[in-house]
């Protein structure tokens, strides 16, 4: 029996490998992963309120677009360069749940604390992303780290050019 979205979010946030395996295998969890990303986008947008309307819109679009783009790039890099075996959906689900810590970006509205939380959340999401990629692609941690870094760098460049990063 599949766990609730809340249980899965807690598992993803605590870097529980079994949670990532569960959402990878559950093709019905794509909607849940999308919900996690939408919640993360809303929290990020609230945290970016100090940057005005542009900051809010950038965080909303950047979070949603970032999920899809990072999933596609990691799918391509992981399967083509590192021999991983996964579908785009498996990566989208696991990477979607890896965005759970971004909900804490709502604290971006608090001066000083927001920046500290933002830095911690970025590292947390990257670590969760590595676990998500490793479990979805069934590759070594080293290959997952390389896939995550390559995917992140390739994804961030067009987003910066579009002004979607605050």
N, C-alpha and C positions, 0 to 999 in steps of 0.2 A: 504494500500500500504506500503510495506517495505521501510524503510529508507536506505540511502546509507551506505556503510561500514564506511565512514568518520563520518557521523552523529552518527552511532552506537558506534564508538570508542569514540567520544566526550561524548556521554551519559554514556558509561561504565566508562570512566575516571572521570567523575563528579559524579559517584556513583548513577546515576539515576535508580531507581528501575524499572521504566517502560521499560527502555532499556533492562534490564536483562530479564524481562518477555517477551519482544518482541523476543529476540534471542532464548530464551528457546522454545518458541512455533513455531518458524520458522525453520522447518527441512531443508530448503534450505540454512540456514545461517552457516552450518558447514564449508563450504568452506571459508566463510568470517572469521570465527573464526580461521581457520588454517592460513589464510593470516595474521591476527593480530599476531599470535604466530611467524610466519616466520619473520615478520617485527621486532618484539621484539627480536628475536634471532639474527638477523643481527645487530640491534642497540647494543645489549649486546656484541656481538663479536667485533664490532668496539671499544666499550668502554673498552674492555679487551685487546686491542692491546699492551698495556704496559706490559702485562704478556707474550708476545711472541706468537708463533704459538700454543703452548699448551693451552694458555688462550683463544685464539680465537676459537679453535676447541671445547674446553670444554664448552664455553658459547653457541655455536651453538647447540651442541648435548644436553647439559644440559637443555636448554630452551625448545627444541622440545620434548625431552624425558620426562622432568618434567611435561609438559602439559598433555601428555597422561597418565603418571603414576598417577599424582595427580587426574586426572579425574576418573580413575578406582578406586583408593583407596577411594576417597570421595563418589563415587557411592556405593561401597561396605559398607563402614562405615555408610553412611547416610541412606541407605535403610535397612540394616540388624540390625544395632545397635540403630538407632534413628527413625525408622519407616517412613522415608521420601519416597515420591513417585516421581520417576524420572527414565528416561532411561539414559544410559551412554551418549548418544548423547546430551541430554539436558544439562548434566553437562559439557560435552566437549565444547559445544557452549558458555555457560555462563562463564566458567572458561577461555576459550580462549579469550573472550573479556575482562575479568578481567586482562589480561596481558598487556593491552594497556599502562599503565604507564611505563612499562619496556622499551618503546621506548626512554625514557629519559636517559637510561643507556649509550647511545652514548656519554654522557658527562663524562663517565669514563676515557676518554683520557685526561681530564683536571686535572692536579695534585690538590689535596686537594678537589676541587669542586666535582670531580668524586666520592670520598668516601662519601661525604655528600649527594649527589644526590642518590647514591646507597642505603644508609640507609633509606632515605625518600621514595624511590621507593619500597623498600622491605615492609615497613609498609603500603604504599598505596595499593600495590598488595594484601597484606593479607586482608586488609579491603574490597577491591573490591571482593576478593575471597569469603569472608564470605557472602557478599550480593549475589554473583552469586550462591553460594551453597544454601543459604536460599531460594532464588526464585526458583531454579530448583527443590529442594527437597520438597518445601512447608512445611518447619519446622520452629520452633522458632529461633530467633537470637541466643539464648544460644546453641541450638543443632547445629546450623550452625557453631558457633565458635568452639565447640568441634570437629565437623567433620573436619573443616579446620585444626585445630591444629594436630589432630591425623593423618590426611592425609598427612600433610606437614612433620611431623616427620617420618612417615613410608616411605614417598617418598624420603626424603633427605638422609637417611642412605645408601641405595644401590647406590645412585648417588655419595656420598662421597667415598664409597668403589671403585667405578669405576673411581674416579678421575675426575668426570664431574663437580665438583664445584671448582671454582677458589678461 
